[in-house]
Amino acid sequence: MRLKTSLLKEPKHRELVSCVGWTSADELYSCSDDHQILRWNLLTNDSSVLVRLQDQIYPLDLHWLPKSLSGKKQAGAESFALTSTDGKLHLVSKSGRVEKSVEAHRGAVLAGRWNHDGTALITAGEDGQLKIWSKSGMLRSTLAQQGTPVYSVAWAPDSGRVLYTSGRQLVIKPLQPSAKVLQWKAHDGVILKVDWSAVNDLILSGGEDCKYKVWDSYGRLLFSSSAHDYPVTSVAWAPDGELFAMGSFHTLRLCDKTGWSYSLEKPSTGSLFSLAWSADGTQLAGACGNGHVLFAHVVEQRWEWRNFEITLTKRRTMQVRNVLNDAVDVLEFRDRVIKASLAHGHLVVTTSLQCYVYSAKNWNTPLIFDLKEGTVSLIVQAERHFLLVDGAELFVYSYEGRLVSSPKSPGMRMDILSSQSISLSNDSIAIRDTSDERVVFLFEAQTGKAIGDGKPLIHKIEVVFVALDQCGPSNDRRIALIDKNRDLYLTSVRKLGRAHSIHKIGSMVDTMAWNDSANILCGIQDSRFTVWYYPSVVFVDKDLLPKTIFSRDSSEFSRPPQMVSYEGSQVTVRRVDGSLVRSAVSPYPSLLHEYTSSGRWEDALRICRFAKDQTLWSCLAGLAMANRELSTAEVAYAAIGEIDKVQYINFIKDLPSRDSCLAHMLLFSGHVQEAEATLLQANLNYHAIQIHINLYNWDRWKWTGRKSRLKLKWSSLWSGKKQPTHPSEAVCPFADKNTHL
């Protein structure tokens, strides 16, 4: 991936360009010290003078009022905030008319930024003050005041905090007066530019020490570049949070969100004072010190799946290469490519107006349909359908181009969803809430309605990663969560009348990925490459979980790596330096899942006997119990030395009643309430009592004989009488009527 840059032969501005801003994907505004604001049309490659400012106005920063969360333009949205050296804040309409000018600061107004929903504007001045203004230009409050100029400012993703520079330090100040301020030394020189991504919650800074750095929202350093030749004068996150650009003197660098560099360009621009991404994230504009406006677009993106490699060679052209036979196909599009995804045998490409769906079996005849908004920010694929985040809405389409559903979640910001906060399977959709990161919404993929009773999954702390497994029936669908403590949890998507039973299956997990053809989970856990061959075994037999895990050293991946994909028996991991490393995983667990899902238990036993692996036998034991295949489970448990469980399985097999057999299998998995409910429904009351006697649950029952029937009631009280401490103390005159099972 790299940036393809373009410059005019002669600059349109006579003085240095201080700031640029996009109104749409094809229209840009630029401001210069020559007091002119130019409008650039990228479709016609023309530029025109919008307005000539007064001679005392030297613009410093420009920021367009963002669209509302609904995707519709709000009143006054066709305007921008312009700050200048005369200490004034100007609100300018799209036509160039100055709607309002206010005295904002003593000295130059160095930066001005709208918050994400366009309800407030913050300005930073040479006088060291930070002021918050209303949309109409009325002063609301002075947020901070210090003795050094504030060169740059940025809003937090939730618009509840503000990041600003203070000499060599970065400061995060909440809007609430009583909240704690976070401040740390970030650079060895004065910090000139900062940016805060709304999608990944990462902070970017550049300064006079000639370095750019990536931080998390707690002030922890994630990446620090080597020193460049000149100070870093501009930084900017791409809208999707996957890339960022850095500008310096005659230098433009495209980087991954983790900090490593994709490409380095050396345009003749002088210093790049400002960088701005278009809303679709495909184009970049830079304000140059020599009067030029630099344009760049992202090319040579790559997507890989199985034996296919796809490269974006031009803005409207893709090349498909089959590495097996070196066959090459060229895909042409009417408009420039915005987003693309390759998985499950299909390539999904979105342009500014349309969506193209290609099958890996036929690259010549794509299925094409029009998009509603044309601002797709994310594509997520599953085996049967794919999901588009288009504007402020979600759409699920089949690979035949049919609209399947459109899940609704009022108040959620769809534009900041990422691949870590949303997951799709054949029957379910999981979305982490953007306002409360502890909440995960679950939807039916076919209808778009909330699953079950409509209540979301609420974790105890913030969730950073959600992932749905891809195989098996919908009733057995599982979702894996990584929270901010880096703990890995597994729970069922469908509660089936019960509360969400969530199980911790790992700790210190940095990244994870589900296999595309079997419900096998892999991840990097505490600097070790770990594969959970059958993570759902925690719902069947918790004791088997450690025995179904494969782990080895992950030093080859460096730290911290990022899991890219897990296809077949091959895992792809991206190292911290950006290189891709592929690692092979044993193919036997995938074969075991395939055999058990199709009921081929004899074949499953054969593969375990052939491999002679205790981990594989443990997986088979859990799979057999989950599918109530007691004979296979008995052999598997015997192979791993679980003699007590073999005896209990034999006891279950000898039970004459199907209901009691089912109840004891539930009891085997630790589901005591479900086992008791099954027995009571089958009128096996004495058997239900016997279960709790065996579990020593003396204080859970109240026994009364009434009308020659035995009734059980949940209670820890004995209705004022002495609580029985042993079953021999309880009066049970009709027990003989329930002894036959």
C-alpha positions in Angstrom: 0.0 0.0 0.0 1.2 3.5 -0.8 0.1 7.0 -1.6 0.1 8.2 -5.2 0.7 12.0 -5.0 0.0 14.7 -7.5 1.0 18.4 -7.7 0.2 21.1 -10.2 3.1 22.6 -12.2 2.4 26.0 -10.8 0.9 26.7 -7.4 -2.5 28.4 -7.3 -1.7 30.2 -4.1 1.0 32.9 -4.0 1.9 32.4 -0.3 2.1 29.3 2.0 -1.1 27.3 2.4 -2.0 27.0 6.1 -5.1 24.7 6.1 -7.3 22.5 3.9 -10.7 20.9 4.4 -13.0 18.5 2.4 -16.7 19.2 1.9 -17.2 16.0 -0.1 -15.1 13.3 -1.7 -14.6 15.5 -4.8 -14.5 19.1 -3.3 -11.8 20.7 -1.2 -11.3 24.2 0.2 -7.8 25.6 0.9 -6.8 28.8 2.8 -3.5 30.7 2.3 -1.5 33.7 3.6 -2.5 35.4 0.3 -5.9 36.0 1.9 -7.7 33.7 -0.6 -9.9 30.7 0.0 -9.9 28.4 -3.1 -12.5 25.8 -4.0 -11.0 22.7 -5.7 -13.1 20.4 -7.9 -11.4 17.0 -8.3 -13.9 15.8 -11.0 -12.9 18.6 -13.4 -9.5 19.4 -11.9 -10.4 23.0 -11.7 -9.9 25.5 -8.9 -11.7 28.8 -8.3 -11.4 31.7 -5.8 -14.3 31.4 -3.3 -13.6 34.6 -1.4 -10.8 37.0 -0.7 -10.4 37.8 2.9 -9.5 41.1 4.4 -5.8 42.0 4.4 -5.4 41.6 8.2 -6.8 38.1 8.2 -4.2 35.4 7.9 -6.0 32.0 8.3 -4.5 29.3 10.5 -7.0 26.5 10.8 -10.2 25.3 9.0 -12.7 22.7 10.1 -16.1 21.9 8.5 -19.1 21.4 10.6 -19.7 17.6 10.6 -22.9 15.9 9.6 -25.4 14.8 12.2 -25.4 11.2 13.5 -28.4 10.4 11.3 -26.4 11.1 8.2 -28.7 14.0 7.2 -27.3 17.4 7.0 -28.3 19.6 9.9 -29.1 23.3 9.7 -25.9 25.3 9.1 -24.0 22.2 8.1 -22.7 23.9 4.9 -20.3 26.1 6.9 -16.9 25.9 8.4 -15.0 27.5 11.3 -11.9 29.5 10.3 -9.3 30.7 12.8 -6.8 33.5 12.1 -3.8 35.4 13.4 -5.9 38.5 14.4 -7.4 36.6 17.4 -10.8 36.1 15.7 -13.0 33.1 15.1 -14.9 33.3 11.8 -17.9 31.2 10.8 -18.0 31.1 7.0 -20.7 29.6 4.8 -20.0 27.3 1.9 -20.6 30.2 -0.5 -17.8 32.2 1.1 -19.9 34.6 3.1 -18.6 35.3 6.7 -21.6 34.7 8.9 -20.0 35.8 12.1 -16.7 36.9 13.5 -15.9 37.0 17.2 -13.0 38.1 19.2 -11.8 34.7 20.5 -8.2 35.1 21.9 -5.5 37.6 22.6 -3.0 36.8 19.9 -3.4 34.2 17.2 -6.2 31.5 17.3 -3.9 28.5 16.5 -6.6 25.8 16.2 -10.3 25.3 16.1 -12.2 22.0 16.1 -15.9 21.0 16.1 -16.8 18.0 18.3 -18.1 14.9 16.6 -21.8 15.7 16.6 -21.3 19.4 15.7 -22.8 20.9 18.8 -19.7 22.6 20.2 -16.5 24.2 18.9 -13.2 24.5 20.8 -10.5 27.0 20.0 -6.9 27.1 21.2 -5.0 30.3 21.3 -1.5 31.8 21.5 -2.6 33.2 24.9 -2.7 29.6 26.3 -6.5 29.5 26.6 -9.0 26.9 25.5 -12.5 28.1 24.9 -15.7 26.3 24.0 -18.2 27.9 21.7 -21.8 27.1 20.6 -22.7 26.4 17.0 -23.8 30.0 16.6 -20.5 31.4 17.9 -21.5 32.1 21.5 -18.9 31.6 24.2 -19.9 28.8 26.6 -16.8 28.4 28.8 -13.1 28.7 29.2 -11.9 25.2 29.6 -8.2 25.8 30.5 -5.6 28.5 30.8 -1.9 28.1 30.8 1.3 30.0 30.2 2.3 28.5 26.9 0.6 28.6 23.5 -1.7 25.7 22.6 -0.7 24.6 19.1 -3.2 21.8 18.5 -6.4 20.4 20.0 -8.6 17.3 19.4 -11.8 15.9 20.8 -12.2 12.5 22.4 -14.4 10.0 20.6 -17.3 10.6 23.1 -16.8 14.4 22.9 -16.6 14.4 26.7 -12.8 15.1 26.9 -10.4 17.4 25.1 -6.7 16.7 24.2 -4.4 19.6 23.8 -0.7 20.4 23.7 1.2 22.2 26.5 4.8 22.6 25.4 6.4 19.1 25.5 3.4 17.7 27.3 0.0 16.3 26.3 -3.1 17.0 28.4 -6.4 15.3 28.4 -9.0 17.4 30.2 -12.6 16.3 30.8 -15.4 18.8 30.4 -16.6 18.1 33.9 -14.8 20.5 36.3 -14.4 17.9 39.0 -13.0 15.1 36.8 -9.3 14.2 37.0 -6.9 15.7 34.4 -4.4 13.4 32.7 -1.1 14.9 31.7 2.2 13.4 30.6 5.5 14.3 28.9 5.2 13.1 25.3 8.1 14.6 23.3 11.5 16.1 23.8 10.5 19.2 21.8 7.4 21.4 21.5 4.4 19.4 20.3 3.0 20.9 17.1 0.1 18.6 16.1 -2.2 16.0 17.7 -5.1 14.0 16.5 -7.5 11.6 18.3 -9.2 8.8 16.3 -12.9 8.3 17.0 -12.8 4.7 15.8 -9.8 3.1 17.6 -9.5 5.6 20.5 -5.7 6.1 19.8 -3.9 9.4 20.0 -1.3 10.7 17.5 1.3 13.4 18.2 4.1 15.0 16.3 6.7 17.6 17.5 9.9 19.5 17.1 11.9 16.5 18.2 11.2 15.2 14.7 9.2 12.2 15.9 5.7 11.1 15.7 4.2 8.8 18.4 1.1 6.7 19.0 -0.6 6.7 22.4 -3.6 5.0 23.9 -6.2 7.1 25.8 -4.5 6.4 29.1 -1.3 8.1 28.0 0.7 4.8 27.4 3.1 4.9 24.6 2.4 2.4 21.9 4.8 3.4 19.2 7.6 6.0 18.7 9.2 6.7 15.4 12.9 7.3 14.7 13.9 10.9 14.4 13.3 12.5 11.0 15.4 15.2 9.4 12.8 18.0 10.2 10.1 18.6 12.7 6.7 16.8 12.3 4.3 19.6 11.3 1.1 17.6 10.6 -0.6 14.3 11.5 -4.1 13.0 10.6 -6.0 9.8 11.2 -7.9 8.2 8.4 -11.7 8.1 9.0 -11.7 4.3 9.5 -8.8 4.4 12.1 -6.7 1.9 10.2 -4.2 4.4 8.7 -2.7 7.8 9.5 -0.6 10.2 7.6 2.4 12.3 8.8 3.8 15.4 7.2 7.1 17.1 7.5 9.4 19.2 5.2 9.4 17.5 1.8 8.0 14.4 3.5 4.7 12.6 3.5 4.4 9.2 5.2 1.5 6.7 5.2 1.4 4.5 8.3 -0.6 1.7 9.9 -2.5 2.4 13.1 0.2 0.6 15.1 2.8 3.0 13.8 4.9 1.2 11.2 5.2 2.8 7.8 3.6 1.6 4.6 5.3 4.2 2.3 7.4 7.3 2.3 6.9 10.0 -0.3 9.3 13.0 -0.9 7.2 15.6 -2.7 8.5 19.1 -3.4 6.1 20.8 -1.1 8.1 22.6 1.6 6.6 21.9 5.0 3.1 20.2 5.2 1.3 22.4 7.7 -2.0 20.6 7.5 -3.3 17.2 6.3 -7.0 16.3 5.7 -8.6 12.9 4.7 -11.7 12.8 2.6 -14.7 11.2 4.3 -14.4 7.9 2.4 -10.7 7.6 3.5 -9.4 7.1 -0.1 -7.9 10.6 -0.6 -5.6 12.9 1.2 -4.9 16.6 0.8 -2.0 18.6 2.2 -1.4 22.3 2.8 2.1 23.1 1.5 4.6 25.8 2.5 5.4 26.7 -1.1 1.8 27.5 -2.1 0.9 24.1 -3.5 -2.0 22.0 -2.4 -0.9 18.3 -2.4 -3.4 15.6 -3.5 -2.8 11.9 -2.8 -4.8 8.8 -3.0 -4.3 5.3 -1.6 -3.3 2.6 -4.1 -1.8 -0.9 -4.1 -4.0 -2.2 -1.3 -3.9 -6.0 -1.1 -6.4 -8.6 -0.1 -5.7 -12.3 0.1 -7.9 -15.4 0.5 -6.7 -19.0 -0.2 -5.0 -19.0 -3.6 -6.2 -15.6 -4.7 -4.3 -12.3 -4.3 -6.1 -9.0 -5.3 -4.3 -5.7 -5.7 -5.8 -2.2 -6.2 -3.5 -1.0 -9.0 -5.4 2.2 -9.7 -8.3 4.1 -8.1 -10.8 2.3 -10.4 -8.8 -0.9 -11.3 -8.1 -4.2 -9.5 -5.9 -7.1 -10.5 -6.8 -10.6 -9.5 -4.1 -13.2 -9.5 -4.5 -16.9 -8.9 -1.2 -18.1 -7.4 -1.8 -21.7 -8.4 -1.8 -21.1 -12.2 -0.7 -17.5 -12.4 -3.9 -16.5 -14.1 -4.6 -12.8 -14.0 -7.9 -11.0 -14.3 -8.4 -7.2 -14.4 -11.5 -5.7 -12.8 -12.6 -2.3 -13.9 -15.1 0.0 -12.0 -17.0 3.1 -13.1 -16.1 5.0 -9.9 -13.2 4.9 -7.5 -13.0 2.0 -5.1 -13.7 2.9 -1.5 -13.8 -0.4 0.4 -13.2 -4.0 -0.5 -13.3 -7.4 1.4 -12.3 -10.9 0.2 -13.5 -13.9 2.2 -15.7 -17.0 1.9 -15.2 -17.3 -1.8 -16.5 -13.8 -2.6 -15.1 -10.4 -3.3 -17.2 -7.4 -2.2 -16.2 -4.0 -3.6 -18.0 -0.7 -2.9 -17.5 2.5 -4.9 -19.0 5.9 -4.2 -22.3 4.8 -5.8 -22.5 1.0 -6.2 -21.6 -2.3 -4.7 -20.0 -5.1 -6.7 -20.1 -8.8 -5.6 -17.8 -11.2 -7.4 -17.6 -15.0 -7.0 -14.2 -16.6 -6.9 -15.4 -19.0 -9.5 -16.3 -16.3 -12.0 -14.5 -12.9 -12.1 -16.2 -11.7 -15.3 -19.9 -11.1 -14.3 -20.3 -9.4 -11.0 -23.6 -8.7 -9.3 -24.1 -4.9 -9.0 -26.6 -2.9 -6.9 -26.8 0.7 -6.0 -26.0 2.0 -2.5 -28.2 4.2 -0.5 -25.6 6.6 0.9 -22.4 5.6 -0.9 -20.3 6.2 2.2 -19.5 2.6 3.2 -17.1 2.6 6.1 -16.9 -1.1 6.9 -17.6 -4.5 5.2 -17.9 -7.7 7.2 -18.4 -11.1 5.5 -19.9 -14.4 6.6 -20.4 -17.6 4.7 -24.0 -16.8 3.5 -24.1 -13.0 3.5 -22.2 -9.8 4.2 -22.8 -6.6 6.2 -22.3 -3.0 5.1 -22.0 0.0 7.4 -23.4 2.7 5.1 -23.7 6.1 6.5 -25.6 5.8 9.8 -27.2 2.4 9.0 -26.4 -1.3 8.8 -27.4 -3.4 5.9 -27.1 -7.2 5.5 -27.1 -8.4 1.9 -26.9 -11.9 0.5 -24.3 -12.7 -2.1 -27.1 -12.5 -4.7 -27.5 -8.8 -3.9 -30.8 -9.3 -2.0 -31.3 -7.1 1.1 -31.7 -9.5 4.0 -32.2 -7.1 6.9 -31.3 -3.8 8.4 -30.8 -3.9 12.2 -31.7 -0.8 14.1 -30.0 0.5 17.3 -31.1 4.0 18.1 -28.4 6.3 19.4 -25.5 4.2 18.3 -22.8 5.8 16.1 -22.4 3.5 13.2 -19.6 5.6 11.6 -17.1 4.6 14.3 -17.7 0.9 14.2 -14.6 -1.3 13.4 -13.9 -4.9 12.7 -13.2 -5.4 16.4 -16.6 -4.0 17.6 -18.9 -5.8 15.2 -19.1 -9.5 14.1 -21.3 -11.4 11.7 -22.2 -15.1 11.4 -24.8 -16.9 9.3 -27.6 -16.3 11.8 -26.4 -13.6 14.2 -24.9 -10.1 14.4 -23.0 -8.8 17.5 -22.3 -5.1 17.9 -20.6 -3.4 20.8 -22.3 -0.3 21.9 -20.5 2.9 21.0 -21.7 4.8 24.1 -21.4 2.1 26.8 -18.6 -0.4 25.8 -19.8 -2.9 28.4 -22.9 -3.6 26.3 -23.0 -5.9 23.3 -26.2 -5.9 21.2 -27.3 -9.2 19.5 -29.5 -9.3 16.4 -30.9 -11.9 14.1 -29.2 -11.7 10.8 -32.2 -12.8 8.8 -34.7 -10.4 10.4 -32.6 -7.6 12.0 -34.6 -8.0 15.3 -33.0 -8.4 18.7 -32.3 -12.0 19.7 -34.5 -13.5 22.4 -36.1 -11.0 24.8 -34.3 -8.1 23.3 -32.0 -7.5 26.2 -28.3 -7.0 25.3 -25.3 -8.8 26.7 -23.8 -6.7 29.5 -20.2 -7.5 30.6 -18.8 -6.3 33.9 -16.2 -4.1 32.3 -15.6 -2.5 28.9 -15.3 -4.9 25.9 -12.6 -4.2 23.3 -13.1 -7.2 20.9 -16.2 -9.3 19.9 -16.2 -12.3 17.6 -18.9 -14.8 16.7 -18.0 -18.4 15.7 -18.9 -19.3 12.1 -20.1 -22.9 12.1 -22.8 -25.1 13.6 -26.5 -24.6 14.3 -27.8 -21.2 15.5 -28.8 -22.5 19.0 -25.2 -23.4 19.6 -23.8 -20.0 18.5 -21.0 -18.7 20.7 -19.5 -15.2 21.1 -16.0 -14.6 22.3 -15.2 -11.3 24.1 -11.9 -9.7 25.1 -12.3 -7.0 27.8 -10.0 -4.2 28.8 -8.3 -6.5 31.4 -7.3 -8.7 28.4 -9.4 -11.6 29.7 -11.1 -13.8 27.1 -14.7 -14.9 27.8 -17.1 -17.2 26.0 -20.9 -17.2 26.2 -23.9 -18.3 24.2 -25.7 -15.9 21.9 -29.1 -17.5 22.6 -30.0 -17.8 26.2 -32.8 -20.3 25.7 -34.7 -19.1 28.7 -31.7 -18.8 31.0 -29.4 -15.9 31.9 -26.2 -15.5 29.9 -23.7 -18.0 31.3 -20.3 -16.5 30.6 -17.1 -18.4 31.1 -13.5 -17.1 31.3 -11.3 -19.3 29.1 -8.1 -17.2 28.9 -6.2 -14.2 30.4 -3.7 -11.8 28.9 -5.1 -12.3 25.4 -4.0 -9.6 22.9 -5.8 -10.8 19.8 -8.0 -13.7 18.5 -9.7 -15.2 15.5 -12.2 -17.9 14.8 -11.5 -20.6 12.2 -13.6 -20.2 9.0 -14.6 -23.9 8.7 -14.7 -25.1 12.4 -15.4 -23.6 15.7 -11.8 -23.4 16.8 -10.4 -20.3 18.3 -6.8 -19.1 18.2 -5.1 -16.1 19.8 -1.9 -14.7 21.4 -2.1 -15.3 25.1 0.7 -14.0 27.4 3.3 -14.1 24.6 2.3 -17.6 23.6 0.4 -18.7 20.5 -2.6 -20.5 21.8 -5.3 -22.6 20.0 -8.6 -23.6 21.8 -9.5 -26.7 19.8 -13.0 -26.8 21.4 -13.7 -23.7 23.5 -17.4 -24.6 23.9 -16.3 -27.5 26.1 -16.8 -25.2 29.1 -20.5 -25.6 28.6 -20.1 -29.4 28.7 -17.2 -30.3 31.0 -15.1 -27.4 32.4 -12.4 -29.8 33.5 -11.7 -30.6 29.9 -10.9 -27.1 28.9 -7.1 -27.1 29.8 -6.8 -30.4 28.1 -8.2 -29.1 24.8 -5.7 -26.2 24.5 -2.6 -26.2 22.4 0.1 -23.6 23.2 3.6 -22.8 22.0 6.1 -19.9 22.0 5.1 -16.9 19.9 8.4 -15.1 19.7 8.4 -15.4 15.9 5.4 -13.0 15.9 7.1 -10.3 18.0 4.9 -8.3 20.4 2.2 -7.2 20.2 1.0 -9.0 17.0 -2.4 -8.8 15.3 -4.3 -11.8 14.2 -5.4 -11.3 10.6 -7.2 -14.6 9.7 -7.5 -18.3 10.5 -8.4 -20.2 7.4 -8.3 -24.0 7.3 -5.1 -25.0 9.1 -3.2 -21.8 8.5 -3.1 -18.7 10.7 -2.0 -15.3 9.4 -0.5 -12.9 11.9 0.8 -9.3 11.3 3.9 -8.5 13.3 4.6 -5.1 14.9 6.8 -4.1 11.9 3.9 -4.8 9.5 5.2 -8.0 8.0 2.8 -11.0 7.6 3.8 -14.3 9.2 1.9 -17.5 8.5 1.9 -20.4 10.9 0.5 -23.9 10.4 -2.0 -25.5 12.9 -2.7 -29.2 13.2 -5.4 -30.2 10.7 -6.7 -33.0 12.9 -9.0 -30.9 15.1 -10.7 -29.4 12.0 -11.3 -32.9 10.7 -12.6 -34.0 14.1 -15.1 -31.1 14.1 -16.2 -32.0 10.6 -16.7 -35.7 11.4 -18.7 -35.0 14.6 -20.9 -32.4 13.0 -21.9 -34.9 10.3 -22.4 -37.8 12.8 -19.4 -39.8 11.6 -18.4 -40.9 15.1 -16.5 -44.0 14.0 -14.3 -41.9 11.7 -13.8 -39.5 14.7 -12.6 -42.4 16.8 -10.3 -43.6 14.0 -8.6 -40.2 13.7 -8.0 -40.0 17.4 -6.5 -43.5 17.5 -4.3 -42.6 14.5 -3.1 -39.2 16.0 -2.5 -40.6 19.5 -3.0 -37.1 20.9 -4.5 -36.5 24.4 -5.7 -33.1 23.3 -7.6 -34.7 20.4 -9.2 -37.3 22.7 -10.3 -34.6 25.1 -11.9 -32.7 22.3 -13.7 -35.8 21.2 -14.9 -36.5 24.7 -16.4 -33.0 24.9 -18.0 -33.1 21.5 -19.5 -36.6 22.2 -21.1 -35.4 25.5 -22.4 -32.2 23.8 -24.1 -34.4 21.1 -25.2 -37.0 23.8 -23.2 -39.7 22.0 -22.5 -41.7 25.2 -20.7 -44.7 23.7 -18.1 -42.5 22.0 -17.8 -40.3 25.1 -17.1 -43.4 27.2 -14.2 -44.4 24.9 -12.8 -40.9 24.8 -12.9 -40.4 28.6 -11.2 -43.8 29.0 -8.4 -42.8 26.7 -7.6 -39.7 28.8 -7.8 -41.6 32.1 -11.0 -40.0 33.4 -12.2 -43.2 35.1 -14.8 -41.6 37.4 -16.5 -40.0 34.4 -16.5 -43.3 32.5 -18.3 -44.9 35.5 -20.9 -42.1 35.6 -21.5 -42.4 31.8 -22.1 -46.1 32.3 -24.5 -45.2 35.1 -26.4 -42.9 32.7 -26.5 -45.5 30.0 -28.2 -47.9 32.4 -31.0 -45.6 33.4 -34.3 -46.8 32.0 -36.0 -43.4 31.6 -35.1 -41.1 28.8 -35.9 -38.1 31.0 -33.7 -39.2 33.8 -30.9 -39.9 31.3 -31.2 -36.4 29.9 -31.3 -34.9 33.4 -28.1 -36.7 34.4 -26.3 -35.6 31.3 -27.3 -32.0 32.2 -26.0 -32.7 35.7 -22.8 -34.0 34.2 -22.3 -30.6 32.6 -23.0 -28.7 35.8 -26.5 -27.6 34.9 -28.2 -28.5 38.2 -31.3 -26.3 37.7 -32.0 -27.6 34.2 -31.6 -31.2 35.4 -34.0 -30.6 38.3 -36.6 -28.9 36.0 -36.4 -31.8 33.6 -37.1 -34.4 36.3 -39.9 -32.4 37.8 -41.6 -32.0 34.4 -41.4 -35.8 34.0 -42.9 -36.2 37.6 -39.7 -37.9 38.8 -39.8 -36.0 42.0 -37.9 -38.4 44.3 -35.1 -38.6 41.7 -34.9 -34.7 41.8 -34.6 -35.0 45.6 -31.9 -37.6 45.3 -29.9 -35.3 43.0 -29.8 -32.6 45.7 -29.1 -35.2 48.4 -26.0 -36.4 46.4 -25.0 -32.7 46.1 -25.5 -32.1 49.8 -28.0 -29.3 49.2 -29.8 -29.8 52.5 -30.9 -26.2 53.0 -32.5 -25.7 49.6 -35.7 -27.7 50.0 -39.0 -27.7 51.8 -40.8 -31.0 51.7 -44.5 -31.4 52.4 -46.8 -34.4 51.8 -50.1 -33.3 50.5 -52.9 -35.4 48.9 -50.5 -38.4 48.6 -48.1 -36.4 46.4 -44.6 -35.2 47.1 -44.1 -31.4 46.3 -40.9 -29.5 46.2 -40.6 -25.7 46.7 -37.6 -23.4 46.4 -37.0 -22.1 49.9 -34.2 -21.7 52.4 -36.8 -21.4 55.3 -38.8 -24.2 56.9 -42.0 -22.2 57.5 -41.1 -21.5 61.1 -40.2 -25.2 61.8 -36.9 -26.8 62.3 -34.9 -27.1 59.0 -34.0 -30.7 58.3 -30.2 -31.2 58.2 -30.4 -34.7 56.9 -32.8 -36.6 54.6 -33.6 -39.0 57.4 -35.2 -36.1 59.3 -37.7 -35.3 56.6 -41.1 -36.8 56.5 -41.5 -38.5 53.1 -44.4 -41.0 53.4 -45.1 -41.3 49.7 -41.6 -41.7 48.4 -42.2 -45.2 47.3 -44.5 -44.0 44.5 -41.6 -42.2 42.9 -38.8 -44.7 43.3 -39.3 -46.4 39.9 -37.3 -44.4 37.3 
